[in-house]
Amino acid sequence: MKVKSTLQYFILAFFLSLTASVAYAGGLDTATNTMTEIKTWAFSFGGVCALCYLIYNVIMAFMEKKSWSDVGMALVYCSLAGGALYAGNWALELFK
């Protein structure tokens, strides 16, 4: 058990030493730009998925395969997803 714990600490120290050298080499600006691009892509993807889910529920309600209360809950879920994206954006802005 002790060998496994020591090995985990060694691996952790190794990766931490690699990340520190990248940050000193000016990689922080590149990482920030990459994070911004990922954030933009994720927000777009999340918004499109939420819209498709809502449209799917509305179509199913018109075809009487789902109830309109399911559409209301889908709207709540989409609102929660949008709120989670907004909260994540707010949290990322705290560290800038």
C-alpha atoms as an extended CHARMM CRD file, in Angstrom:
* protein
*
        96  EXT
         1         1  MET       CA              0.0000000000        0.0000000000        0.0000000000  PROA      1               0.0000000000
         2         2  LYS       CA              2.8500000000        2.3690000000        0.8020000000  PROA      2               0.0000000000
         3         3  VAL       CA              4.5390000000        1.8070000000       -2.5660000000  PROA      3               0.0000000000
         4         4  LYS       CA              1.3570000000        2.7650000000       -4.4260000000  PROA      4               0.0000000000
         5         5  SER       CA              1.0200000000        5.9570000000       -2.3870000000  PROA      5               0.0000000000
         6         6  THR       CA              4.6440000000        6.9130000000       -3.0170000000  PROA      6               0.0000000000
         7         7  LEU       CA              4.2460000000        6.2590000000       -6.7310000000  PROA      7               0.0000000000
         8         8  GLN       CA              1.1540000000        8.4830000000       -6.8630000000  PROA      8               0.0000000000
         9         9  TYR       CA              3.0490000000       11.3320000000       -5.1840000000  PROA      9               0.0000000000
        10        10  PHE       CA              5.9380000000       10.8950000000       -7.6150000000  PROA      10              0.0000000000
        11        11  ILE       CA              3.5960000000       11.0410000000      -10.6220000000  PROA      11              0.0000000000
        12        12  LEU       CA              1.8450000000       14.0890000000       -9.1810000000  PROA      12              0.0000000000
        13        13  ALA       CA              5.1580000000       15.8770000000       -8.5910000000  PROA      13              0.0000000000
        14        14  PHE       CA              6.2820000000       15.0380000000      -12.1260000000  PROA      14              0.0000000000
        15        15  PHE       CA              3.1740000000       16.5020000000      -13.7610000000  PROA      15              0.0000000000
        16        16  LEU       CA              3.1990000000       19.5570000000      -11.5120000000  PROA      16              0.0000000000
        17        17  SER       CA              6.7950000000       20.2580000000      -12.5060000000  PROA      17              0.0000000000
        18        18  LEU       CA              5.8050000000       20.0820000000      -16.1690000000  PROA      18              0.0000000000
        19        19  THR       CA              2.9170000000       22.5080000000      -15.7580000000  PROA      19              0.0000000000
        20        20  ALA       CA              5.0460000000       25.0110000000      -13.8670000000  PROA      20              0.0000000000
        21        21  SER       CA              7.6210000000       25.1590000000      -16.6640000000  PROA      21              0.0000000000
        22        22  VAL       CA              4.8920000000       25.6940000000      -19.2530000000  PROA      22              0.0000000000
        23        23  ALA       CA              3.4380000000       28.5910000000      -17.2610000000  PROA      23              0.0000000000
        24        24  TYR       CA              6.8600000000       30.2530000000      -17.0020000000  PROA      24              0.0000000000
        25        25  ALA       CA              7.4390000000       29.8210000000      -20.7290000000  PROA      25              0.0000000000
        26        26  GLY       CA              4.4940000000       32.0700000000      -21.6130000000  PROA      26              0.0000000000
        27        27  GLY       CA              2.0320000000       29.2390000000      -22.1110000000  PROA      27              0.0000000000
        28        28  LEU       CA             -0.5040000000       30.9100000000      -19.8530000000  PROA      28              0.0000000000
        29        29  ASP       CA             -1.6820000000       33.2680000000      -22.6150000000  PROA      29              0.0000000000
        30        30  THR       CA             -2.1190000000       30.3600000000      -24.9850000000  PROA      30              0.0000000000
        31        31  ALA       CA             -4.0230000000       28.4180000000      -22.3450000000  PROA      31              0.0000000000
        32        32  THR       CA             -6.2950000000       31.4070000000      -21.7060000000  PROA      32              0.0000000000
        33        33  ASN       CA             -7.0530000000       31.7620000000      -25.4160000000  PROA      33              0.0000000000
        34        34  THR       CA             -7.7300000000       28.0460000000      -25.7390000000  PROA      34              0.0000000000
        35        35  MET       CA            -10.0390000000       28.1390000000      -22.7220000000  PROA      35              0.0000000000
        36        36  THR       CA            -11.9630000000       31.0300000000      -24.2710000000  PROA      36              0.0000000000
        37        37  GLU       CA            -12.3820000000       29.0930000000      -27.5250000000  PROA      37              0.0000000000
        38        38  ILE       CA            -13.5360000000       25.9790000000      -25.6570000000  PROA      38              0.0000000000
        39        39  LYS       CA            -15.9740000000       28.0800000000      -23.6280000000  PROA      39              0.0000000000
        40        40  THR       CA            -17.4530000000       29.6410000000      -26.7610000000  PROA      40              0.0000000000
        41        41  TRP       CA            -17.8100000000       26.2310000000      -28.4200000000  PROA      41              0.0000000000
        42        42  ALA       CA            -19.3490000000       24.6550000000      -25.3140000000  PROA      42              0.0000000000
        43        43  PHE       CA            -21.8860000000       27.4800000000      -24.9050000000  PROA      43              0.0000000000
        44        44  SER       CA            -22.9250000000       27.1960000000      -28.5490000000  PROA      44              0.0000000000
        45        45  PHE       CA            -23.1850000000       23.4080000000      -28.3550000000  PROA      45              0.0000000000
        46        46  GLY       CA            -25.1700000000       23.5540000000      -25.0960000000  PROA      46              0.0000000000
        47        47  GLY       CA            -27.5580000000       26.1410000000      -26.5090000000  PROA      47              0.0000000000
        48        48  VAL       CA            -28.2000000000       24.1710000000      -29.6890000000  PROA      48              0.0000000000
        49        49  CYS       CA            -28.7600000000       20.9520000000      -27.7130000000  PROA      49              0.0000000000
        50        50  ALA       CA            -31.2040000000       22.6880000000      -25.3600000000  PROA      50              0.0000000000
        51        51  LEU       CA            -33.1040000000       24.2070000000      -28.2870000000  PROA      51              0.0000000000
        52        52  CYS       CA            -33.3260000000       20.8450000000      -30.0790000000  PROA      52              0.0000000000
        53        53  TYR       CA            -34.5660000000       19.1860000000      -26.8900000000  PROA      53              0.0000000000
        54        54  LEU       CA            -37.2420000000       21.8320000000      -26.4400000000  PROA      54              0.0000000000
        55        55  ILE       CA            -38.3720000000       21.6230000000      -30.0680000000  PROA      55              0.0000000000
        56        56  TYR       CA            -38.4950000000       17.8190000000      -29.8320000000  PROA      56              0.0000000000
        57        57  ASN       CA            -40.7800000000       18.0340000000      -26.7950000000  PROA      57              0.0000000000
        58        58  VAL       CA            -43.0740000000       20.5730000000      -28.4650000000  PROA      58              0.0000000000
        59        59  ILE       CA            -43.3960000000       18.3620000000      -31.5690000000  PROA      59              0.0000000000
        60        60  MET       CA            -44.1220000000       15.3200000000      -29.4100000000  PROA      60              0.0000000000
        61        61  ALA       CA            -46.7800000000       17.3070000000      -27.5330000000  PROA      61              0.0000000000
        62        62  PHE       CA            -48.4580000000       18.3250000000      -30.7880000000  PROA      62              0.0000000000
        63        63  MET       CA            -48.4880000000       14.6760000000      -31.8610000000  PROA      63              0.0000000000
        64        64  GLU       CA            -49.9350000000       13.8040000000      -28.4360000000  PROA      64              0.0000000000
        65        65  LYS       CA            -47.0570000000       11.4710000000      -27.5910000000  PROA      65              0.0000000000
        66        66  LYS       CA            -46.0850000000       13.6560000000      -24.6070000000  PROA      66              0.0000000000
        67        67  SER       CA            -48.0970000000       15.9540000000      -22.4210000000  PROA      67              0.0000000000
        68        68  TRP       CA            -47.7550000000       19.7140000000      -22.3080000000  PROA      68              0.0000000000
        69        69  SER       CA            -46.4930000000       19.4270000000      -18.7590000000  PROA      69              0.0000000000
        70        70  ASP       CA            -43.5030000000       17.5820000000      -20.2240000000  PROA      70              0.0000000000
        71        71  VAL       CA            -42.9100000000       20.5930000000      -22.4690000000  PROA      71              0.0000000000
        72        72  GLY       CA            -43.0440000000       22.8330000000      -19.4110000000  PROA      72              0.0000000000
        73        73  MET       CA            -40.4980000000       20.6730000000      -17.6330000000  PROA      73              0.0000000000
        74        74  ALA       CA            -38.3040000000       20.6900000000      -20.7560000000  PROA      74              0.0000000000
        75        75  LEU       CA            -38.4280000000       24.4850000000      -20.6300000000  PROA      75              0.0000000000
        76        76  VAL       CA            -37.3810000000       24.3860000000      -16.9830000000  PROA      76              0.0000000000
        77        77  TYR       CA            -34.5060000000       22.0210000000      -17.8120000000  PROA      77              0.0000000000
        78        78  CYS       CA            -33.3420000000       24.2650000000      -20.6550000000  PROA      78              0.0000000000
        79        79  SER       CA            -33.4960000000       27.2810000000      -18.3480000000  PROA      79              0.0000000000
        80        80  LEU       CA            -31.4230000000       25.4350000000      -15.7660000000  PROA      80              0.0000000000
        81        81  ALA       CA            -28.8860000000       24.4920000000      -18.4240000000  PROA      81              0.0000000000
        82        82  GLY       CA            -28.6480000000       28.1200000000      -19.5110000000  PROA      82              0.0000000000
        83        83  GLY       CA            -28.2930000000       29.2020000000      -15.9000000000  PROA      83              0.0000000000
        84        84  ALA       CA            -25.4940000000       26.6840000000      -15.3890000000  PROA      84              0.0000000000
        85        85  LEU       CA            -23.6810000000       28.0370000000      -18.4380000000  PROA      85              0.0000000000
        86        86  TYR       CA            -24.1090000000       31.5890000000      -17.1730000000  PROA      86              0.0000000000
        87        87  ALA       CA            -22.8560000000       30.6160000000      -13.7060000000  PROA      87              0.0000000000
        88        88  GLY       CA            -19.8550000000       28.8800000000      -15.2410000000  PROA      88              0.0000000000
        89        89  ASN       CA            -19.0610000000       31.9860000000      -17.2700000000  PROA      89              0.0000000000
        90        90  TRP       CA            -19.3540000000       34.1100000000      -14.1470000000  PROA      90              0.0000000000
        91        91  ALA       CA            -17.0000000000       31.7630000000      -12.2620000000  PROA      91              0.0000000000
        92        92  LEU       CA            -14.4370000000       31.9170000000      -15.0880000000  PROA      92              0.0000000000
        93        93  GLU       CA            -14.5760000000       35.7100000000      -15.0690000000  PROA      93              0.0000000000
        94        94  LEU       CA            -13.6280000000       35.7270000000      -11.3810000000  PROA      94              0.0000000000
        95        95  PHE       CA            -10.1670000000       34.4320000000      -12.2240000000  PROA      95              0.0000000000
        96        96  LYS       CA             -9.3300000000       36.9480000000      -14.9520000000  PROA      96              0.0000000000
